[in-house]
């Protein structure tokens, strides 16, 4: 049998609906490195029922205080806290998901302050590979649960 002279790029698209759907989901990630999972999606996939996921934050400037996770990925977390945070400030964060405790160093990349609370986006630094894999799996499970692909 003769080897084909065509390469994979010569094969046309199947023109299936899923091609467009997949591209739309990729675009919805807003150019982020990793998919995020919000707390509403997490509630549906965690073994322990929760209303909120608390997070403890420690910074040299503001001390130790508590907040609530809005969403997370294997590269960072968005949170709300009653304390003000400062952009580019270094922090330590800790939170628990099911029986897994995650403690990480983070850099505060952005903040949005109002009269009641501060919302901030933190990027993890030096997260262990097992914690990174765990958070990535959560985001993937949340995405599949959200799109209705399967229930975890």
C-alpha positions as CSV (number, residue, x, y, z in Angstrom):
1,X,0.0,0.0,0.0
2,X,1.5,3.4,-1.0
3,X,2.0,6.0,1.7
4,X,-0.3,9.0,1.4
5,X,1.2,12.2,0.1
6,X,-1.3,14.3,2.0
7,X,-0.7,15.7,5.5
8,X,-3.3,16.3,8.2
9,X,-3.8,20.0,7.1
10,X,-5.1,18.7,3.8
11,X,-8.1,17.1,5.4
12,X,-11.2,19.4,5.5
13,X,-13.2,20.2,8.6
14,X,-16.1,18.0,9.4
15,X,-18.2,21.1,9.6
16,X,-19.9,19.9,12.7
17,X,-21.6,22.1,15.3
18,X,-19.0,21.1,17.9
19,X,-16.2,22.8,16.0
20,X,-17.9,26.2,16.5
21,X,-18.9,25.4,20.0
22,X,-15.4,24.5,21.0
23,X,-13.9,27.6,19.4
24,X,-16.5,29.8,21.3
25,X,-15.6,28.1,24.6
26,X,-11.9,28.8,23.9
27,X,-12.6,32.5,23.2
28,X,-14.7,32.8,26.3
29,X,-11.5,32.2,28.4
30,X,-10.5,35.9,27.8
31,X,-7.0,34.9,26.8
32,X,-6.2,33.4,30.2
33,X,-3.6,30.7,30.6
34,X,-5.9,28.3,32.4
35,X,-9.7,27.8,32.7
36,X,-11.3,29.1,35.8
37,X,-14.1,27.6,37.9
38,X,-16.4,29.8,39.9
39,X,-17.9,28.9,43.3
40,X,-21.3,28.2,41.9
41,X,-19.8,25.5,39.6
42,X,-17.7,24.2,42.5
43,X,-20.7,23.7,44.7
44,X,-22.0,21.2,42.1
45,X,-18.8,19.1,42.1
46,X,-17.5,19.2,45.6
47,X,-18.1,16.3,48.0
48,X,-18.6,18.6,50.9
49,X,-21.6,21.0,50.6
50,X,-20.6,24.6,50.8
51,X,-22.2,28.0,50.4
52,X,-18.9,29.9,50.1
53,X,-15.2,28.8,50.0
54,X,-13.3,30.8,52.6
55,X,-9.7,31.8,52.0
56,X,-7.2,33.2,54.5
57,X,-4.8,35.9,53.2
58,X,-1.6,37.2,54.8
59,X,0.4,40.2,53.6
60,X,3.2,42.2,55.2
61,X,1.2,45.4,54.8
62,X,-2.2,44.3,55.9
63,X,-1.6,41.3,58.2
64,X,-3.8,38.2,58.3
65,X,-7.5,38.3,57.4
66,X,-10.2,36.2,55.7
67,X,-12.0,36.5,52.4
68,X,-14.1,34.4,50.1
69,X,-13.1,32.8,46.8
70,X,-15.1,34.0,43.7
71,X,-13.3,31.7,41.2
72,X,-10.0,29.9,40.8
73,X,-7.7,28.2,38.4
74,X,-4.4,26.4,38.6
75,X,-2.6,29.7,38.2
76,X,-4.6,32.0,40.5
77,X,-7.7,33.0,42.4
78,X,-10.2,35.9,42.4
79,X,-11.4,36.7,45.9
80,X,-13.3,39.2,47.9
81,X,-12.2,40.5,51.3
82,X,-13.1,43.3,53.8
83,X,-9.5,44.4,53.9
84,X,-7.9,46.5,51.2
85,X,-5.2,44.9,49.1
86,X,-2.6,46.6,47.0
87,X,-1.6,45.7,43.4
88,X,1.8,43.9,43.1
89,X,1.8,43.1,46.8
90,X,3.0,39.7,47.8
91,X,0.7,37.4,49.8
92,X,0.3,34.0,51.3
93,X,-3.1,32.4,50.9
94,X,-4.6,29.2,52.2
95,X,-7.9,27.5,51.5
96,X,-9.5,24.1,51.8
97,X,-11.5,22.2,49.1
98,X,-13.0,19.0,50.3
99,X,-10.2,17.4,52.4
100,X,-7.4,19.2,50.4
101,X,-5.7,22.2,52.0
102,X,-3.9,24.5,49.5
103,X,-1.3,26.9,50.8
104,X,0.4,29.1,48.3
105,X,2.4,32.3,47.7
106,X,0.7,34.8,45.4
107,X,1.2,38.2,43.8
108,X,-1.8,40.5,43.8
109,X,-2.2,41.4,40.1
110,X,-5.3,43.7,40.3
111,X,-7.8,45.1,42.8
112,X,-11.1,46.8,42.8
113,X,-12.2,48.5,46.0
114,X,-15.6,49.8,47.0
115,X,-17.1,50.9,50.4
116,X,-17.8,47.3,51.6
117,X,-15.0,45.1,50.3
118,X,-12.0,44.6,48.0
119,X,-12.1,42.2,45.0
120,X,-8.7,41.1,43.9
121,X,-7.0,38.8,41.4
122,X,-4.0,36.9,42.7
123,X,-1.5,34.8,40.7
124,X,0.0,31.8,42.4
125,X,3.8,31.5,42.6
126,X,5.6,28.3,43.2
127,X,2.4,26.2,43.6
128,X,3.3,22.5,44.0
129,X,2.7,20.4,40.9
130,X,0.2,18.2,42.8
131,X,-1.8,21.3,43.9
132,X,-1.6,22.7,40.4
133,X,-2.9,19.5,38.9
134,X,-5.7,19.3,41.5
135,X,-6.9,22.9,40.7
136,X,-6.7,22.2,37.0
137,X,-8.8,19.0,37.5
138,X,-11.4,21.1,39.4
139,X,-11.6,23.7,36.6
140,X,-12.0,20.9,34.0
141,X,-14.7,19.2,36.0
142,X,-16.5,22.5,36.4
143,X,-16.3,23.2,32.7
144,X,-17.8,19.8,31.8
145,X,-20.5,20.2,34.4
146,X,-21.3,23.7,33.1
147,X,-21.5,22.6,29.5
148,X,-23.6,19.5,30.4
149,X,-21.0,17.1,29.0
150,X,-21.3,15.0,32.2
151,X,-22.1,15.3,35.9
152,X,-19.1,14.6,38.1
